[in-house]
Amino acid sequence: MDNEIETFRAALAQTGVTSSDFDLNPDVVLSPDRTLRPAGVLAPIIQRNGRFELILTKRSSALRHHPGQIAFPGGKQDETDADVVAAALREAKEEIGLPTDLVDVLGTLPAHETVTGFTVTPVIGLIREEFDIIPEPGEVEEVFTVPLTHVLDARNYLVHSRRWRKQQRHYFVVPYGPYYIWGATARMLRAWTEQMAQ
């Protein structure tokens, strides 16, 4: 396991491939004057039964934005956050009850631009021990894990499409059991997969 962790650190230390919600939609024209707000999400991995698992959340179906979607714990950077890493750790504590002192930050992926106007930095963090998961009421409907090998295998990714704002939009998906992991979450995981393969 220590060798795998060092492999993660080494891969994350390399210059990565940037990603965005527009990667599979080259016809989208982005305004050069657009303002992007910084955000951080945590990709928390934990060792269980001899393998690494990735902790993800299912957002509440009652939320106004992205209801019911699979997501990393995380959110926008506040004025009180030193940087996007601090924002990701703070949000993970708020959303799933993850104590910050249990997280060993292994590195970050290049920022990902979303259709909602954020530049999101994925922070890869190793959780050193089990903790009591406490989903944030009203925001997090479920917390679950996926084998890390599943989401770091490019063969498990598909490209789906749907109409959004009167246009056909294409996006990555990486389904796992009953969970439909898609959109920005799947694209950031795919970027991690690509970086591990460099």
C-alpha positions in Angstrom: 0.0 0.0 0.0 2.9 2.4 0.7 4.1 1.9 -2.8 0.7 2.8 -4.2 0.6 5.9 -2.1 4.0 7.0 -3.4 2.8 6.3 -7.0 -0.2 8.6 -6.3 2.1 11.3 -5.0 4.5 11.0 -7.9 1.7 11.1 -10.5 0.0 14.1 -8.9 3.4 16.0 -8.7 3.5 15.9 -12.6 2.0 18.6 -14.8 -1.4 17.3 -15.4 -4.0 17.5 -18.1 -6.5 20.3 -17.7 -10.2 19.4 -17.9 -13.5 21.1 -18.2 -17.2 20.5 -18.6 -16.6 21.5 -22.3 -14.0 18.9 -23.2 -16.4 16.8 -25.2 -18.3 19.8 -26.6 -15.8 21.7 -28.8 -18.6 23.7 -30.4 -19.2 25.6 -27.2 -17.8 29.1 -27.4 -16.6 30.5 -24.0 -16.4 34.2 -23.3 -12.9 35.4 -22.7 -14.3 37.8 -20.2 -16.0 35.2 -18.0 -15.4 35.3 -14.3 -14.6 32.0 -12.6 -15.0 31.5 -8.9 -12.4 29.2 -7.1 -13.6 26.1 -5.4 -12.0 22.9 -4.0 -13.3 19.4 -3.8 -11.8 16.5 -1.8 -11.3 13.1 -3.3 -10.9 11.1 -0.1 -9.5 7.7 -0.3 -9.4 5.2 2.5 -7.8 1.7 2.9 -10.4 -1.0 3.6 -10.0 -4.8 3.3 -6.7 -4.5 1.5 -7.8 -2.0 -1.1 -8.3 1.7 -1.5 -11.8 3.1 -1.7 -13.0 6.5 -2.8 -15.6 8.2 -0.7 -18.3 10.0 -2.6 -21.6 11.7 -1.8 -25.1 11.7 -3.3 -26.5 15.2 -3.1 -30.0 15.7 -1.6 -32.8 15.6 -4.1 -34.2 18.7 -2.4 -31.3 20.9 -3.4 -31.8 23.6 -6.0 -28.5 23.0 -7.8 -27.4 19.5 -8.9 -30.1 17.6 -6.9 -29.4 13.9 -6.6 -26.1 14.0 -8.3 -23.0 12.1 -7.3 -20.3 14.5 -6.0 -17.1 14.9 -4.1 -17.4 16.7 -0.8 -16.4 20.3 -1.5 -17.4 23.8 -2.5 -16.5 27.3 -3.2 -13.5 29.0 -1.5 -14.6 31.4 1.2 -12.7 34.5 2.4 -11.7 32.6 5.5 -10.0 29.8 3.5 -6.3 30.1 2.9 -6.6 28.4 -0.5 -8.7 25.8 -2.4 -7.1 22.9 -0.4 -8.4 24.5 2.8 -11.8 25.0 1.2 -12.0 21.3 0.2 -11.0 20.2 3.7 -13.4 22.5 5.4 -16.3 21.4 3.2 -15.5 17.7 3.7 -15.7 18.3 7.5 -19.1 20.1 7.0 -20.6 17.7 4.5 -19.5 14.2 5.8 -17.9 14.9 9.2 -14.4 14.2 8.1 -11.9 15.5 10.7 -9.2 17.6 8.9 -6.4 16.1 10.9 -7.1 12.7 9.5 -6.4 13.8 5.9 -2.9 13.4 4.4 -3.1 15.6 1.2 -1.3 13.6 -1.5 -1.6 16.3 -4.2 -4.0 18.1 -6.5 -5.2 17.8 -10.0 -5.3 20.8 -12.4 -8.3 23.0 -11.9 -11.5 22.0 -13.7 -13.8 24.6 -15.3 -17.6 23.9 -14.8 -20.6 25.2 -16.7 -21.7 26.9 -13.5 -18.7 29.3 -13.5 -16.3 27.6 -11.1 -12.7 26.6 -11.4 -12.6 23.5 -9.2 -9.4 22.1 -7.9 -9.6 18.4 -7.0 -7.6 17.6 -3.9 -6.5 14.0 -3.4 -6.4 13.0 0.3 -5.6 9.8 2.1 -7.7 9.2 5.2 -5.5 7.7 7.8 -8.2 5.9 9.8 -11.9 5.3 10.0 -14.1 8.1 11.2 -17.8 8.5 12.0 -19.5 9.7 8.7 -22.1 12.4 9.5 -23.9 13.5 6.3 -24.8 17.2 6.4 -28.6 17.4 6.8 -30.5 18.8 3.8 -27.4 18.7 1.6 -26.0 15.1 1.6 -28.5 12.3 1.0 -26.0 9.5 1.1 -22.2 8.8 1.6 -20.8 5.7 -0.1 -17.6 4.3 -1.4 -16.4 3.0 -4.8 -13.2 0.9 -5.3 -10.5 3.3 -6.4 -9.4 0.8 -9.1 -12.9 1.1 -10.7 -12.7 4.9 -11.2 -9.0 4.8 -12.2 -9.6 2.4 -15.1 -10.3 4.2 -18.4 -12.1 1.1 -19.7 -15.0 1.9 -17.2 -15.8 5.2 -18.8 -18.5 5.9 -21.3 -19.6 9.0 -23.1 -23.3 9.8 -22.8 -25.3 12.8 -24.0 -28.5 14.8 -23.3 -30.1 18.1 -24.3 -29.2 21.0 -22.0 -30.0 24.6 -22.7 -31.3 23.7 -26.2 -28.0 21.9 -27.2 -26.9 18.3 -27.2 -24.2 18.0 -24.6 -21.7 15.1 -24.3 -20.1 14.1 -21.0 -18.2 11.3 -19.3 -19.9 8.7 -17.1 -18.4 6.0 -14.9 -21.3 4.0 -13.5 -20.8 1.8 -10.4 -23.7 -0.4 -9.3 -26.7 1.8 -8.6 -24.6 5.0 -8.8 -24.6 7.0 -12.0 -21.4 9.1 -11.7 -21.3 11.7 -14.4 -20.6 15.3 -15.4 -17.9 17.2 -13.6 -17.3 14.5 -11.0 -16.7 11.8 -13.7 -14.6 14.3 -15.8 -12.3 15.0 -12.8 -12.0 11.3 -12.1 -11.1 10.7 -15.7 -8.5 13.4 -15.5 -7.0 11.6 -12.5 -7.0 8.4 -14.5 -5.2 10.1 -17.4 -2.6 11.5 -15.0 -1.9 8.1 -13.5 -1.3 6.7 -16.9 1.4 9.3 -17.9 
